[in-house]
Amino acid sequence: MTEPTLRRVRGPAGELAVWEHAGDGPDTLLLHGIGHAGRQWDFFARAVDRRLHLFAPDARAHGDSAKPNTPYAPADFVADVTAILDALGIARVYLVGHSMGGAHALAFTLAHPDRVTRLVVIDTGPSLEPEGQDRTRRLTTTRPARFIDANEAERYLRATSPGYSDQIYAHRVRWLLRETPDGLVWRSDLAALEQILAGSRGDLWGRSGEIAVPTLIVRGTRGYLAPETARRMVDALPDARLLELDAGHNVHLDRPAELADAVVAFAR
């Protein structure tokens, strides 16, 4: 797997880490889900195989980005995306968001419609489905603070998120956790995650009809986005279509090749 290049960007509330995957296609920004990090897109990036120029930031309080003692409302993440695009010199971007990142992609498109060429929203909607919200909250609030070593961390990830390959589990241990003298600790900040979960996505449903850019809604058939919610989104957006893949919530990990082909095709 080709290693991406780490870019450092000054955001409104501190430094943001942005992972760049070189490519010949349009500039594409990948926004990850809660508790994840930009490197979670690595398998998707490998499947894209340079057909897009990818940038995968660590959201604030995630990965190697700053963990400010400030609010974590959608508007704050929108401001971070603006700072990233400005720093990278990207006037208009192909925007792809998974879960929390999908909600932030919707919010950014509403705030800056002139800066988005196309939009892909993966397994989430303007509101969070109760099942997904409950599971995310449960995993966030009950996760161990630290692990003795990588083996213990991997056992936890296998027990709480079964079904992935050995390569994906090793990768998740590497990029969701960091080494300290006392063991492995999470790269994402628990207090920030709790703020995000307790917050509101705003009136995304009421304003979804304002999103005029071509939009691809991706639903994992074993994920969090209910079929009726996905259909409601397609009906509400002026120019939207639906793709359903046999995947859980983390479509980019379950079906990276199929998702990559669909995202590349949609760009064209």
N, C-alpha and C positions, 0 to 999 in steps of 0.2 A: 504494500500500500504506500503510495507516494505521500510524503509528509507535506502538509500545507505550510505556508509561510505565515509567521505570526506578525501582525501589524498592531501597533499601539495607537489608540485614538483618544484624544481628550474629550470626555463627555461632560455634560452639565454638572454631574455630581462625582466626577472622578474618572480615572483612566479605564478604557474599555479595551479588552482583547478581541481582536478580529483575526480569524483564520482564513487565509486566502488560498484558494485552489485555482491555479492557472488554467485558462481555457480560452477558446477562440470565439465563443458565443457571447450573447449579451450579458452585461453585468447583472448578477443575480444575488440577492441578499436572502440568506436562510436564517429564520428566527426559530429558536428551539423552544421546547416545552419547559414547564416548571420543574426545577430540580435537575435539569439536564445541563448541557454545555455545548458550545459550538462544535467541539470535536465529535459529538454524537452524529453529525452529518457525514463522517468520513466514509462510511460504506456507500452511502448515496453518492458522494462525490466521486468515488472510484467508478461507480456504474455510469455516472454522467460522462466520464472519460473525456474531459476537456471540451465537450460540446457546449458548455456554458462557462462563464467566468464567475466563479463562486466566491462569496464572502460569507463566513459563518461566525458572527460575533458571539462571545459569551455575554449574556444579558447581565445587567447590573445585579450584584449579589450572587452570581453564578460563575463557575469556572475561575479564570484568572482575572476577571474584571473587578473593579472596585465594589466595595460593600458599604455604601454610604448610610449614615444614620438619617435618612430622609424618606419621604413617602415613596410608595411603590405602586402608584396608580397608573392606569394605562397611558395617561398623558406624559408621565415621566419616561416610560419606555419609548413612546413616540419621539420625545425630545432626544433620546439617545440615538434612535435610528437617523434622525435628522443630522445629528453631529457626525455620525459615521459616514453618511453619504457626502456631507460637505467636506470632511477630511480626506475622503478618497477621490474627490472630484467627480462624483457621479451625479449628474443632473436628474436622470430618470432611471428607474431600476425595475427589474423583474423581481417581484416580492413573493417569497414562499415562507409560510409560517405553519408550524405544527403545534397543536394544543394551545398553551398559553401564547406561543409565538403567533399562532393563527389569529387569535383575538387581537393581538397587538398589530398584526398586519392589516386587519380590518380597520382598526382605529387610525393607523397611519394613513391608509388610503382615504379615509374620510377627511382627515386633517390636511392632507397634501395630495389631492387627486392628480395634480399636474406632474407629480414626481414618480408616479407608478405607471408602468406600461401594461403589465399584466399581473394578476394576483392568483396565488394558489393557497388554499386554506385546507389543512390536513387534519381530519378527525376532530374537529371542534366547530362550534357555532357561535353566534352572537351571545348566547347564554350557555352556561356549563351544565351538561346533563347531570341529574342527581347521582347516578351511578358513578360517573367519572369523578365528580366532586367528592363523593364519600370515599372512594378508593384513594384518590390523591391525598386527601386530608389524613386518612388513616396511615398511609405509608409515610407521610411527612412527619406526623406528630409522634409516631411510634418507632422511628428508625433509631438504631443505636447511635450514640454520639461518636463512637470510635470503634475500630477493629484492631485486634492484635497484629494481624498480618493480612496479606492479600488473599490467602486461602480462606480465612474466616469471612472476609468481605465478599468473596465470590460465593461462598455457601449461602450467605444472606441474600444476595442478588438472585441466585438460582431459586431460592425458596419463595421469594416475594414476586419475582418476575420470571416464571419458567418459560421454557420453549425456545431459547436462543442457542446459537452455536457456541462452542468453546471460545472461538475467536472473539465473538461479541462480548461474552462475559469478561474475558481478559481485558478487552478494550474499555469496557465500562468501569472496571476497577481502576484502570490507569487514569481515566479522565474525569470520573465523578468524585474521586478521592485523591487526597495528597498525603505524602508521608510526613510524619512529625516524629520527634524523639519518643513520643508516647503511643505511636501506632498510626494507623490511617484514619484521617478525619475527612468529612465531606467538604468538597469545594464550595457547595452552595450554603448560604447562611440561613439557618433555621428561622430566626426571627423575621427575616425578610420574606421567606416563603409563607410564614403564617400571615403576614400583612397582605401578601398577594391573594391568598386564599380567602381572607376575610373581606377583601375589597369587592368592588363592583366593576363590571365591564362597561357600565354606562348604557346609554340608549342605543346600542348597536342594532337591535332589532328595528327600532323605530326609524333609524336612518339608513338601513341597509339598501333601500331603494335608491339612495344617492350614489351608490358605487357603480359607476358607469364603465369602468375598465373591464375587459374580458376576464372572467373569473372561473377557475376550476376548483370545484369542491371535491375533495378526496375523502372517501369514507372507508375505514377498515371494517369489514363486515363483522369482525369480532371485537371491535373497538368501542369507543365511548359515544360516537355520534349516532344517534338513533336515525333510522331510515326516514321517518316522518319529518324530523328536523332538517335533514339534508334536503329533502324535497321542498320543504318550506323555504329554505335558503335559495334554492335554484329558482323558485317561483318569485321570490322577493327581489332578487338582483336582476337588473335589466339585461345583462349579458353573461349568463352563468350556465355551466354544464356540470354534470355529476360523473365522477369515476368511482366505482366501488371495486376494492381489491380484497382478496381473501387474506386478511391481516388483522392483528390486534391493534391496539391504540398506536403503537410505535410503528407506523407503516414504513417509515424510512429504514427501520431495522429488519422488519419481517419480509418486506418485498422491495429492497433497494433498486433492483434492476428494473422491475416493472414501473415503479414510481419514477425513476430517472428517465426512462423512455417516454413516459407520459408528460413529464414536466418539460423535457426537451421539445417534444412534438408540439406542445401547447405554446411554447415560445415562438414557434415558427408559423 
